[in-house]
């Protein structure tokens, strides 16, 4: 836990929020009635998280405070993974598993993100530990009162976790597989079934409401084998090279250990497998939605390392013979003796040193991840550029309207300008980034100006981008017909352009094409970014 806390706090103030974090930051500072309206109309999936962050940001509305709950949740998860390892295979496995979880780059990434995924991972790890405790308690004590006392903590934690993000409900499938592999008695199934049924019933209203808000994940695409490969790399302590292959080999060895594998394998494979399968019909997959499944990977790696260490710990070298598990082998060498407690202690320390070496090897990846430039965008940089370039009273147009998040999260850069398309603010309208004028009204407003600043998402510059929103289509049409580019700037993952009317431009329209960036189809910037998912 100390290792995870240190890694989580390292560089937590990276100097800027990206889009999804800014949504958390802005929504959490609204009043409770305003948050409730947003949940009802737009974003029910993250309702509990927004209300929780509303209380957190009441203390101090800052970027570091925004990320501290995720840091604390990741720290708790590392401890819970270690506790699972101790319960399943012993203290050494617990130590190694907890440290492996802490140094995994994906863990550190989401430990420093102001979203709910690290909290969900902590909830799932805690629920898995409570599952094992409930199984043991229900097996020993068969009374109804004992069964209820054993299962209500598990059901409560799973319910709260699913309310933080409804896709966490897939962990129930993983736990069902665990119970099947462990061959628990019927009374255990009965207790677990009651807890799981209560969770599903509680979650049904949220699922019903969120179905009507499916447009929030419309940007997701059908995952292919490339997504599976990427998920494997993200779940490993190292995404490539010897670290990746060593982790995969130890996972395979760990899968031979019945009790750890009964818990870790379903947790690692079942939720991602179900979500990948469903996403072939209705795309819902993103690796952050199954971050909680990562806990199974370090448990398997540690269990595999323990199996190898156990074999090495039983080796005895005496004179010219080697004894391992009751067999003597000839050994040409001087008289040596190795084994017993000393060997196990040395192997435990060697495992910790191996984890430390892995972390040092992945240090460049961790450093890059602590840069604001490593996130999809940096709204602070966009605002800083606006301060330098825009004049007092300049009109500004956001294409598409999600770009307004930069002005909402960092208003200093946009205080001197006027939002020419905005009709009603985000808090008052119960939306994430406000309501804009109708197409006809927007045309009249643009007709009254001779110059306008455009803050655009890179994918909006792709000629093939065809928005379904008539307001966005109107923006593109008017700008293409009546304006030409005079200035062009790129900063923080966004594009700022000063457009002037064609008849007043200093350069002919044909010359402006040199100012347009080429966006290749395969570029991730040519696709809509995952805001508010």
C-alpha positions in Angstrom: 0.0 0.0 0.0 2.9 2.4 0.7 4.4 1.6 -2.7 1.0 2.3 -4.4 0.5 5.5 -2.5 3.9 6.7 -3.4 3.4 5.9 -7.1 -0.1 7.5 -7.0 1.1 10.7 -5.5 4.1 11.0 -7.7 3.3 13.7 -10.3 -0.4 13.8 -9.4 -0.4 17.6 -10.2 0.4 17.4 -13.8 -0.8 20.9 -14.7 -4.0 20.3 -16.5 -7.2 18.3 -16.7 -8.3 16.4 -19.8 -11.9 16.2 -21.0 -13.3 13.5 -18.9 -11.7 14.8 -15.7 -13.1 18.3 -16.5 -16.6 16.8 -16.6 -16.1 15.4 -13.1 -14.7 18.7 -11.9 -17.5 20.8 -13.3 -20.5 18.5 -12.5 -19.3 17.9 -8.9 -19.3 21.7 -8.3 -23.0 22.0 -9.2 -25.7 22.0 -6.7 -27.3 18.7 -5.8 -30.6 19.6 -7.6 -28.6 20.4 -10.7 -26.6 17.2 -10.5 -29.9 15.2 -10.1 -31.3 16.9 -13.2 -28.1 16.0 -15.2 -28.4 12.4 -14.0 -32.0 12.1 -15.1 -31.4 13.6 -18.5 -27.8 12.8 -19.5 -25.5 10.9 -17.3 -27.1 8.5 -14.8 -24.2 6.0 -15.0 -21.8 8.1 -12.9 -24.5 9.5 -10.5 -23.1 8.1 -7.3 -19.6 9.1 -8.2 -20.6 12.7 -9.0 -22.4 13.0 -5.6 -19.4 11.6 -3.8 -17.1 14.1 -5.6 -19.5 16.9 -4.8 -18.8 16.3 -1.2 -15.0 15.9 -1.8 -14.7 19.1 -3.8 -16.6 21.0 -1.2 -13.4 20.8 0.9 -11.3 22.4 -1.9 -12.1 22.5 -5.6 -8.7 21.7 -7.1 -7.1 19.3 -9.5 -5.1 17.5 -6.9 -8.1 17.0 -4.7 -10.0 15.8 -7.7 -7.5 12.9 -8.2 -6.9 12.1 -4.5 -9.9 9.7 -4.2 -8.5 7.7 -7.1 -5.1 7.6 -5.5 -6.6 6.4 -2.2 -8.7 3.8 -4.0 -5.7 2.4 -5.8 -3.8 2.3 -2.6 -6.7 0.3 -0.9 -6.9 -2.0 -4.0 -3.2 -2.8 -3.7 -3.7 -3.8 0.0 -6.8 -5.8 -0.9 -5.0 -7.7 -3.6 -2.2 -8.5 -1.1 -4.9 -9.7 1.4 -6.3 -11.9 -1.3 -2.9 -13.4 -2.0 -2.3 -14.1 1.7 -5.7 -15.8 2.0 -5.3 -17.9 -1.1 -1.7 -18.9 -1.0 0.3 -17.3 1.9 2.1 -14.1 2.9 4.8 -14.3 0.2 2.2 -14.4 -2.6 0.3 -11.6 -1.0 3.4 -9.4 -0.8 4.4 -10.1 -4.4 0.8 -9.7 -5.7 0.3 -6.4 -4.0 3.6 -5.0 -5.2 2.9 -6.2 -8.8 -0.5 -4.5 -8.7 1.2 -1.2 -7.5 3.8 -1.1 -10.3 1.6 -2.0 -13.2 1.5 1.1 -15.5 -2.2 0.8 -16.1 -2.8 1.0 -12.3 -0.8 4.1 -12.0 -2.6 5.7 -14.9 -6.0 5.4 -13.4 -4.8 6.1 -9.9 -4.2 9.7 -11.2 -7.4 10.2 -13.0 -10.4 12.0 -11.7 -12.9 9.4 -12.7 -14.6 6.4 -11.0 -12.6 3.5 -12.3 -10.0 3.2 -9.5 -12.9 3.3 -7.0 -14.7 0.5 -8.9 -11.5 -1.5 -8.9 -11.2 -1.1 -5.1 -14.9 -2.1 -4.7 -14.4 -5.3 -6.7 -11.3 -6.3 -4.9 -13.0 -5.8 -1.6 -16.1 -7.7 -2.7 -13.9 -10.6 -3.8 -12.2 -10.8 -0.4 -15.6 -10.6 1.3 -16.8 -13.5 -1.0 -14.0 -15.7 0.3 -14.8 -14.8 3.9 -18.5 -15.4 3.3 -17.8 -18.8 1.8 -15.7 -19.8 4.8 -18.3 -18.5 7.3 -21.2 -20.1 5.5 -19.4 -23.4 5.3 -18.6 -23.5 9.0 -21.8 -22.1 10.4 -25.0 -23.3 8.6 -27.7 -21.3 10.5 -29.8 -18.7 8.8 -28.5 -15.9 10.9 -25.0 -16.8 10.2 -25.7 -17.0 6.5 -27.2 -13.5 6.5 -24.3 -12.1 8.5 -21.9 -13.7 6.1 -23.4 -12.3 2.9 -24.8 -8.9 3.6 -21.4 -7.2 3.6 -20.6 -8.8 0.3 -23.9 -7.7 -1.2 -23.5 -4.2 0.1 -20.1 -3.7 -1.4 -21.0 -5.1 -4.7 -24.1 -2.9 -4.9 -22.2 0.3 -4.1 -19.5 -0.7 -6.7 -22.1 -1.3 -9.4 -23.7 2.1 -8.6 -20.3 3.7 -9.2 -20.3 2.0 -12.7 -22.9 -0.4 -13.8 -20.6 -2.6 -15.9 -19.0 -3.7 -12.6 -22.0 -6.1 -12.4 -20.0 -8.5 -14.6 -18.0 -9.4 -11.5 -21.0 -11.4 -10.3 -20.4 -13.8 -13.3 -16.7 -14.1 -12.3 -17.7 -14.9 -8.7 -20.2 -17.5 -9.9 -17.4 -19.3 -11.8 -15.2 -19.1 -8.7 -17.9 -20.8 -6.6 -18.4 -23.5 -9.3 -14.7 -24.2 -9.4 -14.4 -24.4 -5.6 -17.4 -26.8 -5.5 -19.1 -25.0 -2.6 -22.1 -26.6 -0.9 -25.7 -25.7 -1.8 -26.2 -23.4 1.2 -23.3 -21.2 -0.1 -24.9 -20.9 -3.5 -28.2 -20.0 -1.8 -26.6 -17.2 0.2 -24.6 -15.9 -2.8 -27.7 -16.1 -5.0 -29.7 -14.0 -2.6 -27.0 -11.3 -2.4 -26.5 -11.3 -6.2 -30.2 -11.1 -6.8 -30.6 -8.1 -4.5 -27.8 -6.3 -6.3 -29.3 -7.0 -9.7 -32.7 -5.7 -8.5 -31.2 -2.6 -7.1 -29.3 -2.0 -10.4 -32.3 -2.4 -12.7 -33.6 1.2 -12.4 -30.1 2.5 -13.3 -29.9 0.2 -16.3 -33.3 1.3 -17.4 -32.4 5.0 -17.3 -29.0 4.6 -18.8 -30.4 2.8 -21.8 -32.0 6.1 -22.9 -28.6 7.8 -22.5 -26.7 5.3 -24.8 -25.5 8.2 -27.0 -22.8 8.9 -24.4 -20.9 5.8 -25.6 -21.8 6.1 -29.3 -18.2 6.8 -30.0 -17.2 3.2 -29.1 -16.4 0.8 -32.0 -16.5 -3.0 -32.3 -13.4 -4.4 -30.7 -11.1 -6.7 -32.6 -8.1 -8.8 -31.7 -6.0 -5.7 -31.5 -8.0 -4.6 -28.5 -7.5 -8.0 -26.9 -3.7 -7.8 -27.4 -3.7 -4.2 -26.0 -5.6 -5.4 -23.0 -3.1 -8.2 -22.4 -0.3 -5.7 -22.5 -2.1 -3.2 -20.2 -2.7 -6.0 -17.6 0.9 -6.9 -17.5 3.5 -5.3 -15.2 5.3 -4.4 -18.5 3.7 -3.9 -21.9 6.4 -5.5 -24.0 9.7 -7.4 -23.9 11.0 -9.8 -21.3 8.7 -8.5 -18.6 5.6 -9.2 -20.6 6.6 -12.8 -21.5 7.8 -13.6 -18.0 4.5 -12.4 -16.6 2.6 -14.5 -19.1 4.7 -17.6 -18.3 4.2 -17.1 -14.6 0.5 -16.7 -15.1 0.4 -20.0 -16.9 2.2 -21.6 -14.0 0.0 -19.9 -11.5 -3.1 -21.3 -13.2 -1.9 -24.7 -12.0 -2.5 -23.6 -8.4 -6.1 -24.6 -7.8 -7.2 -22.2 -5.1 -5.5 -19.0 -6.4 -6.6 -19.8 -9.9 -10.2 -20.4 -8.9 -10.4 -16.8 -7.8 -7.9 -15.0 -10.1 -8.6 -16.6 -13.4 -12.4 -15.9 -13.5 -11.8 -12.3 -12.3 -9.2 -11.8 -15.0 -11.0 -13.4 -17.9 -14.8 -13.4 -17.4 -15.7 -9.7 -17.2 -13.5 -8.7 -20.2 -14.6 -11.8 -22.1 -18.3 -11.0 -21.7 -17.9 -7.4 -22.5 -15.8 -8.1 -25.6 -18.4 -10.6 -26.8 -21.4 -8.3 -26.2 -19.5 -5.5 -28.0 -19.5 -7.5 -31.2 -23.2 -6.7 -31.4 -23.4 -3.5 -29.4 -20.0 -1.8 -28.8 -19.5 -1.1 -25.1 -15.9 -2.2 -24.6 -13.1 0.0 -23.3 -10.2 -1.3 -21.2 -11.0 1.2 -18.4 -14.5 -0.4 -18.0 -12.8 -3.6 -16.9 -9.9 -2.1 -14.9 -11.1 -4.1 -11.9 -10.3 -7.3 -13.7 -6.6 -6.4 -13.6 -6.4 -7.6 -10.0 -6.5 -11.2 -11.2 -3.2 -10.8 -13.2 -0.8 -10.0 -10.3 -2.4 -12.8 -8.2 -1.7 -15.3 -10.9 1.8 -14.0 -11.5 2.6 -14.2 -7.8 1.1 -17.7 -7.5 3.2 -18.8 -10.4 6.3 -17.3 -8.9 5.5 -19.0 -5.6 5.2 -22.4 -7.3 8.6 -21.9 -8.9 10.1 -20.6 -5.6 8.6 -23.6 -3.7 10.4 -26.0 -6.1 13.7 -24.1 -5.7 13.2 -24.0 -1.9 13.1 -27.8 -1.7 16.5 -28.2 -3.4 19.3 -29.6 -1.3 22.9 -29.7 -2.6 25.1 -32.0 -0.4 28.4 -33.0 -1.7 28.1 -34.3 -5.2 24.4 -34.9 -5.2 21.3 -32.8 -5.6 18.1 -33.7 -3.7 14.8 -32.2 -4.9 11.5 -33.6 -3.6 13.0 -36.9 -2.4 15.2 -37.7 -5.3 19.0 -37.6 -5.3 20.8 -36.5 -8.5 24.5 -36.6 -9.2 26.3 -33.3 -9.0 29.9 -32.7 -9.8 31.1 -30.0 -7.4 32.3 -29.1 -4.0 30.3 -29.8 -0.9 27.3 -27.3 -0.5 24.1 -27.2 1.4 21.2 -25.0 0.4 17.5 -25.1 1.4 15.0 -24.8 4.2 13.9 -21.5 5.8 17.0 -19.6 4.6 16.3 -20.5 1.0 12.6 -19.4 1.3 13.6 -16.1 2.9 16.2 -15.5 0.2 13.6 -16.4 -2.5 11.1 -14.0 -0.9 13.6 -11.2 -1.0 14.6 -12.1 -4.5 11.0 -11.8 -5.6 10.7 -8.3 -4.1 13.9 -7.3 -5.8 12.6 -8.7 -9.1 9.4 -6.5 -8.7 11.6 -3.5 -8.0 13.8 -4.2 -11.1 10.6 -4.4 -13.1 9.5 -1.1 -11.9 12.8 0.5 -12.7 12.7 -1.0 -16.1 9.2 0.5 -16.7 10.2 3.9 -15.2 10.2 5.7 -18.6 6.6 4.6 -19.1 5.6 5.9 -15.7 7.3 9.2 -16.3 5.6 9.7 -19.6 2.2 9.0 -18.0 2.7 11.8 -15.5 2.8 14.4 -18.3 -0.3 16.2 -19.3 0.7 15.7 -22.9 0.2 11.9 -22.4 -3.6 12.3 -21.9 -6.0 12.8 -24.8 -6.0 16.6 -24.4 -4.9 19.3 -22.0 -7.6 21.9 -21.4 -5.3 24.2 -19.4 -3.0 24.5 -22.4 -6.0 25.4 -24.6 -7.1 28.1 -22.2 -3.5 29.5 -21.9 -3.3 29.8 -25.7 -6.7 31.6 -25.8 -5.4 34.2 -23.3 -2.5 35.0 -25.6 -4.3 35.0 -28.9 -7.8 36.3 -28.4 -8.7 40.0 -28.1 -11.3 41.5 -25.9 -14.8 41.1 -27.3 -13.8 38.5 -29.9 -16.5 36.0 -30.8 -15.6 32.3 -30.3 -17.3 29.2 -31.7 -16.7 25.7 -30.4 -16.7 22.9 -33.1 -18.2 20.6 -31.8 -19.8 22.0 -28.7 -17.9 19.6 -26.5 -14.9 21.9 -27.0 -16.6 24.3 -24.6 -15.2 22.2 -21.8 -12.0 24.1 -22.0 -13.8 27.4 -21.4 -15.9 25.9 -18.5 -13.0 24.2 -16.8 -10.5 27.1 -17.3 -12.6 30.2 -17.7 -9.7 32.6 -17.4 -8.7 32.2 -21.0 -12.2 32.9 -22.3 -13.4 35.8 -20.0 -12.7 38.5 -22.5 -14.5 36.8 -25.4 -18.1 36.0 -26.1 -19.5 32.5 -26.9 -21.4 33.3 -30.0 -23.4 30.0 -30.2 -24.3 29.5 -26.5 -28.0 29.8 -25.7 -28.2 28.4 -22.2 -25.4 27.5 -19.7 -24.6 23.9 -18.8 -25.7 24.0 -15.2 -29.0 25.8 -16.0 -29.8 23.5 -19.0 -29.0 20.3 -17.2 -26.4 19.3 -19.8 -22.7 18.8 -19.8 -21.6 21.7 -22.0 -24.7 23.9 -22.5 -27.4 24.3 -25.1 -26.6 26.2 -28.4 -28.7 28.4 -30.6 -30.9 26.8 -33.3 -29.4 26.7 -36.8 -31.3 29.7 -38.1 -30.4 31.8 -35.1 -26.8 30.7 -35.3 -26.6 31.8 -38.9 -27.9 35.3 -38.0 -25.4 35.6 -35.2 -22.5 34.6 -37.4 -23.7 37.0 -40.1 -23.2 39.9 -37.7 -19.4 39.3 -37.2 -16.5 39.7 -39.6 -14.1 37.6 -37.6 -14.5 34.6 -35.3 -12.2 32.3 -33.3 -12.9 28.6 -33.7 -11.9 26.1 -31.1 -12.1 22.8 -32.9 -11.5 19.2 -32.0 -9.0 17.7 -34.5 -11.5 15.2 -35.9 -13.8 18.1 -36.8 -11.2 19.2 -39.4 -11.5 15.9 -41.2 -13.6 16.6 -44.4 -15.2 13.2 -44.0 -16.7 14.1 -40.6 -20.4 14.4 -40.9 -22.1 15.3 -37.7 -25.7 14.3 -37.1 -26.5 17.4 -35.1 -28.0 20.1 -37.4 -26.3 22.8 -35.3 -22.9 21.3 -35.9 -23.7 21.0 -39.6 -24.7 24.7 -39.7 -21.4 25.7 -38.1 -19.4 23.8 -40.7 -21.5 25.1 -43.6 -21.3 28.8 -42.6 -17.6 28.7 -41.9 -16.8 27.0 -45.2 -19.1 29.3 -47.2 -18.3 32.7 -45.7 -15.0 32.6 -43.8 -11.4 31.8 -44.5 -8.5 30.9 -42.2 -6.2 33.8 -41.1 -4.4 32.2 -38.1 -3.9 28.6 -37.1 -2.7 27.3 -33.7 -2.5 23.8 -32.2 -2.2 23.3 -28.5 -3.3 20.8 -25.8 -5.0 18.5 -28.3 -7.2 21.2 -29.8 -7.0 23.6 -32.8 -7.6 27.3 -32.5 -8.3 29.2 -35.7 -9.0 32.8 -36.4 -11.4 33.0 -39.4 -12.3 36.3 -41.2 -14.8 37.0 -43.9 -13.6 36.1 -47.4 -14.0 39.7 -48.7 -11.9 41.1 -45.9 -9.2 38.4 -45.8 -5.6 39.5 -46.5 -4.9 36.2 -48.3 -7.0 34.6 -51.1 -9.0 31.6 -50.2 -6.8 29.3 -52.3 -3.8 30.3 -50.2 -5.4 29.2 -46.9 -5.2 25.5 -47.7 -1.5 25.7 -46.6 -2.8 26.5 -43.1 -4.9 23.3 -42.9 -3.3 20.3 -41.1 -3.4 17.0 -42.9 -5.3 14.5 -40.8 -4.7 10.9 -41.8 -7.7 8.5 -41.5 -5.7 6.2 -39.2 -4.9 9.0 -36.8 -6.7 8.7 -33.4 -7.2 12.5 -33.6 -9.4 11.9 -36.7 -12.0 10.3 -34.5 -14.2 11.7 -31.8 -12.5 11.6 -28.4 -14.1 9.6 -25.5 -15.5 12.5 -23.5 -17.8 11.6 -20.5 -17.8 7.8 -20.7 
